[in-house]
Amino acid sequence: MAQRHLDPTAGPVPADALAGYLRGRATEFLRALRLHRETGAGAAEDSVEAARALRRASRRISASLHTFQPVLDPDWSEAMRPELAWVSGTLALEHAYGARLERLLLALHRLSGAATAFPPAQEEGGAVTVPGATDRVTRTAGGPAGRPPGATDGTPDAESTARRLAPDAATARPGGSGRATATVPATGTGRLPGTPLPTGRTTVTGTAGVTRAAPATGTTVDRGHLTVGAAKAGALLDRQLTLARTRAHSTALQALRSSRFHAIADKVAVLASEVPLSPAASAADLVPLAAAARERLVDAVAALPLLTAGSPYNAEALIHGLSPDPAPHPQDAPWHQVRLLLRLHRYAREVLHAGAGADPAAERLRAAGEALDRHRDASEAAAAAAQAARTPRIAPATAYALGVLHADQRHEVEAARYAFQRAWQKDVVGTS
């Protein structure tokens, strides 16, 4: 029954189908490599697209060598598969860091109560304002705005980066004596219970010119305290992840110029014209090998707590989120493994259906794969927030914002697990 659903003709699939598939992916690899060399550093979009195509072709060739290894030359496939995995992983790092930074900054902006992405700052007389804001907050404190005396964010340019990322954060006047003027959106209605105002005198002036005095401590604010912390947390994450992305970019460029990569490209060029099959490939059937890949996936999914993932946000799975252990979240590893096995299963079906029309299960498998991709992204983003919170001497508001961000991303992890559970049930029903 499983073989019938893997093969739309319900018959055997010869090794020639694998050979044709590998030749096609090798041609895509070489085409992407030529595009990358032609664009160079001059056209960023074309270079990014070429790198994405290189990663896509490398993943599919490597996965096919793993799933259908019995019909391939064993020495060649064992030597080729880890090299292609190295290419794909090295080229993916830069994109991963950039996407992680964008994800975290958008989450910080959403959690701080703003309605749109970080707008560009407009400086008027030394004060940073946000277009369309109606209320202005003027805070007088003993030190720089929004920062307790002696607290830092790890590097001396935290305030300038915070002004660039979040213009609604409290920003000191140049040449002033600790006075800070910031514009706060009047549309924020959320309230964080128990959030104290920073020590000092605070006045709020509305559009009609009426001044309302606010107590210095012991009261709650809408989202002002979180907004200041979110700006500084965004500055800290921007510095850390931008540095990591720059290093990943340099590593990718060095890898593409290395003799190791040139040797891989030469082997892929040979693969585009000749696929090294084993002597037994002439009588081999690819359907049982693809069915074995699905069975490994089914067994791995059966070990997941899908009943726990049956609710979109379950607190039970967040218990380990408060652990001080810097190691990866203990519950994430099995889900990451399922993601890899699902990818192997999808690519195996691509081989079987390469010459037999569209795969009826492609959409269901793609939805499940996208859910696991979101799971991985949210998990790694939560780990990045936790890592940033361990930075020495950060301000309390920054640590608070990073803690809220970590919890938010862990909830996104649970939402992705719930989405996968629903997509997987559809796939099981569709292939039963």
Solvent accessible surface area in square Angstrom, and as a share of the most:
residue,aa,sasa,rsa
1,M,147,0.66
2,A,39,0.30
3,Q,89,0.39
4,R,137,0.50
5,H,60,0.27
6,L,1,0.01
7,D,3,0.01
8,P,68,0.43
9,T,98,0.57
10,A,66,0.51
11,G,23,0.23
12,P,107,0.67
13,V,13,0.07
14,P,75,0.47
15,A,4,0.03
16,D,103,0.53
17,A,32,0.24
18,L,0,0.00
19,A,6,0.05
20,G,32,0.31
21,Y,10,0.04
22,L,0,0.00
23,R,93,0.34
24,G,24,0.23
25,R,47,0.17
26,A,0,0.00
27,T,56,0.32
28,E,57,0.26
29,F,0,0.00
30,L,48,0.24
31,R,122,0.45
32,A,5,0.04
33,L,10,0.05
34,R,131,0.48
35,L,68,0.34
36,H,27,0.12
37,R,137,0.50
38,E,125,0.56
39,T,27,0.16
40,G,33,0.32
41,A,110,0.86
42,G,76,0.73
43,A,37,0.29
44,A,73,0.56
45,E,150,0.67
46,D,66,0.34
47,S,21,0.14
48,V,78,0.45
49,E,76,0.34
50,A,0,0.00
51,A,19,0.15
52,R,82,0.30
53,A,20,0.15
54,L,0,0.00
55,R,29,0.11
56,R,85,0.31
57,A,0,0.00
58,S,0,0.00
59,R,56,0.20
60,R,35,0.13
61,I,0,0.00
62,S,15,0.10
63,A,7,0.06
64,S,2,0.01
65,L,0,0.00
66,H,68,0.31
67,T,9,0.05
68,F,0,0.00
69,Q,49,0.22
70,P,87,0.55
71,V,6,0.03
72,L,2,0.01
73,D,51,0.26
74,P,75,0.47
75,D,115,0.60
76,W,50,0.17
77,S,1,0.01
78,E,80,0.36
79,A,52,0.40
80,M,1,0.00
81,R,64,0.23
82,P,71,0.45
83,E,40,0.18
84,L,0,0.00
85,A,55,0.42
86,W,63,0.22
87,V,3,0.02
88,S,13,0.09
89,G,39,0.38
90,T,15,0.09
91,L,13,0.06
92,A,32,0.25
93,L,81,0.41
94,E,44,0.20
95,H,87,0.39
96,A,32,0.25
97,Y,52,0.20
98,G,13,0.12
99,A,44,0.34
100,R,40,0.15
101,L,21,0.10
102,E,105,0.47
103,R,63,0.23
104,L,0,0.00
105,L,22,0.11
106,L,88,0.44
107,A,3,0.03
108,L,1,0.01
109,H,13,0.06
110,R,122,0.45
111,L,30,0.15
112,S,11,0.07
113,G,24,0.23
114,A,21,0.16
115,A,95,0.74
116,T,95,0.55
117,A,59,0.46
118,F,49,0.20
119,P,37,0.23
120,P,109,0.69
121,A,41,0.32
122,Q,89,0.40
123,E,128,0.57
124,E,108,0.48
125,G,75,0.72
126,G,24,0.23
127,A,5,0.04
128,V,3,0.02
129,T,13,0.07
130,V,25,0.14
131,P,78,0.49
132,G,78,0.75
133,A,30,0.24
134,T,64,0.37
135,D,39,0.20
136,R,91,0.33
137,V,24,0.14
138,T,31,0.18
139,R,22,0.08
140,T,44,0.26
141,A,28,0.22
142,G,82,0.79
143,G,13,0.13
144,P,66,0.42
145,A,3,0.02
146,G,10,0.09
147,R,32,0.12
148,P,56,0.35
149,P,114,0.72
150,G,78,0.75
151,A,18,0.14
152,T,56,0.33
153,D,0,0.00
154,G,31,0.30
155,T,57,0.33
156,P,143,0.90
157,D,65,0.34
158,A,1,0.01
159,E,39,0.17
160,S,53,0.34
161,T,11,0.07
162,A,4,0.03
163,R,77,0.28
164,R,145,0.53
165,L,15,0.07
166,A,3,0.03
167,P,1,0.01
168,D,15,0.08
169,A,4,0.03
170,A,8,0.06
171,T,3,0.02
172,A,41,0.32
173,R,92,0.33
174,P,112,0.70
175,G,89,0.85
176,G,45,0.43
177,S,107,0.69
178,G,21,0.20
179,R,97,0.35
180,A,2,0.01
181,T,4,0.02
182,A,7,0.06
183,T,6,0.03
184,V,45,0.26
185,P,43,0.27
186,A,54,0.42
187,T,105,0.61
188,G,23,0.22
189,T,126,0.73
190,G,20,0.20
191,R,132,0.48
192,L,38,0.19
193,P,121,0.76
194,G,64,0.62
195,T,9,0.05
196,P,67,0.42
197,L,19,0.10
198,P,32,0.20
199,T,107,0.62
200,G,20,0.20
201,R,142,0.52
202,T,5,0.03
203,T,25,0.15
204,V,30,0.17
205,T,51,0.30
206,G,16,0.15
207,T,109,0.63
208,A,90,0.70
209,G,52,0.50
210,V,91,0.52
211,T,84,0.49
212,R,117,0.43
213,A,93,0.72
214,A,31,0.24
215,P,79,0.50
216,A,37,0.29
217,T,79,0.46
218,G,73,0.70
219,T,43,0.25
220,T,53,0.31
221,V,25,0.15
222,D,62,0.32
223,R,65,0.24
224,G,22,0.21
225,H,39,0.17
226,L,4,0.02
227,T,12,0.07
228,V,11,0.06
229,G,0,0.00
230,A,5,0.04
231,A,1,0.01
232,K,4,0.02
233,A,0,0.00
234,G,1,0.01
235,A,0,0.00
236,L,5,0.02
237,L,1,0.00
238,D,17,0.09
239,R,43,0.16
240,Q,61,0.27
241,L,14,0.07
242,T,61,0.35
243,L,91,0.45
244,A,24,0.19
245,R,108,0.39
246,T,77,0.45
247,R,155,0.57
248,A,7,0.05
249,H,77,0.35
250,S,48,0.31
251,T,66,0.38
252,A,8,0.06
253,L,56,0.28
254,Q,121,0.54
255,A,11,0.09
256,L,22,0.11
257,R,165,0.60
258,S,35,0.23
259,S,95,0.61
260,R,106,0.39
261,F,2,0.01
262,H,79,0.35
263,A,49,0.38
264,I,3,0.02
265,A,9,0.07
266,D,93,0.48
267,K,82,0.35
268,V,0,0.00
269,A,45,0.35
270,V,92,0.53
271,L,2,0.01
272,A,26,0.20
273,S,87,0.56
274,E,114,0.51
275,V,16,0.09
276,P,38,0.24
277,L,61,0.31
278,S,18,0.11
279,P,136,0.86
280,A,73,0.56
281,A,5,0.04
282,S,112,0.72
283,A,98,0.76
284,A,27,0.21
285,D,44,0.23
286,L,0,0.00
287,V,3,0.02
288,P,59,0.37
289,L,38,0.19
290,A,0,0.00
291,A,12,0.10
292,A,41,0.32
293,A,2,0.02
294,R,29,0.11
295,E,86,0.38
296,R,100,0.36
297,L,0,0.00
298,V,51,0.29
299,D,94,0.49
300,A,23,0.18
301,V,3,0.02
302,A,83,0.64
303,A,86,0.67
304,L,11,0.06
305,P,65,0.41
306,L,37,0.19
307,L,176,0.87
308,T,43,0.25
309,A,3,0.02
310,G,33,0.32
311,S,48,0.31
312,P,58,0.36
313,Y,123,0.47
314,N,18,0.09
315,A,80,0.62
316,E,116,0.52
317,A,2,0.02
318,L,35,0.17
319,I,119,0.60
320,H,86,0.38
321,G,15,0.14
322,L,165,0.82
323,S,53,0.34
324,P,121,0.76
325,D,84,0.43
326,P,98,0.62
327,A,56,0.43
328,P,120,0.75
329,H,28,0.12
330,P,86,0.54
331,Q,53,0.24
332,D,3,0.02
333,A,65,0.50
334,P,63,0.40
335,W,3,0.01
336,H,54,0.24
337,Q,91,0.40
338,V,1,0.01
339,R,26,0.10
340,L,85,0.42
341,L,22,0.11
342,L,2,0.01
343,R,55,0.20
344,L,29,0.14
345,H,1,0.01
346,R,57,0.21
347,Y,5,0.02
348,A,2,0.02
349,R,6,0.02
350,E,55,0.25
351,V,0,0.00
352,L,8,0.04
353,H,11,0.05
354,A,64,0.50
355,G,83,0.80
356,A,41,0.32
357,G,54,0.52
358,A,98,0.76
359,D,27,0.14
360,P,99,0.62
361,A,2,0.01
362,A,30,0.24
363,E,122,0.55
364,R,63,0.23
365,L,3,0.02
366,R,94,0.34
367,A,48,0.37
368,A,0,0.00
369,G,9,0.09
370,E,84,0.38
371,A,1,0.01
372,L,1,0.00
373,D,48,0.25
374,R,110,0.40
375,H,1,0.00
376,R,73,0.27
377,D,50,0.26
378,A,0,0.00
379,S,11,0.07
380,E,63,0.28
381,A,0,0.00
382,A,1,0.01
383,A,55,0.43
384,A,15,0.12
385,A,0,0.00
386,A,22,0.17
387,Q,105,0.47
388,A,0,0.00
389,A,39,0.31
390,R,102,0.37
391,T,23,0.14
392,P,86,0.54
393,R,167,0.61
394,I,25,0.13
395,A,0,0.00
396,P,85,0.54
397,A,5,0.04
398,T,0,0.00
399,A,41,0.32
400,Y,85,0.32
401,A,0,0.00
402,L,1,0.00
403,G,39,0.38
404,V,40,0.23
405,L,0,0.00
406,H,31,0.14
407,A,49,0.38
408,D,19,0.10
409,Q,2,0.01
410,R,6,0.02
411,H,68,0.30
412,E,56,0.25
413,V,0,0.00
414,E,1,0.01
415,A,27,0.21
416,A,3,0.03
417,R,4,0.01
418,Y,57,0.22
419,A,31,0.24
420,F,0,0.00
421,Q,20,0.09
422,R,122,0.44
423,A,12,0.10
424,W,16,0.06
425,Q,95,0.42
426,K,122,0.52
427,D,1,0.00
428,V,63,0.36
429,V,113,0.65
430,G,37,0.35
431,T,18,0.10
432,S,103,0.67
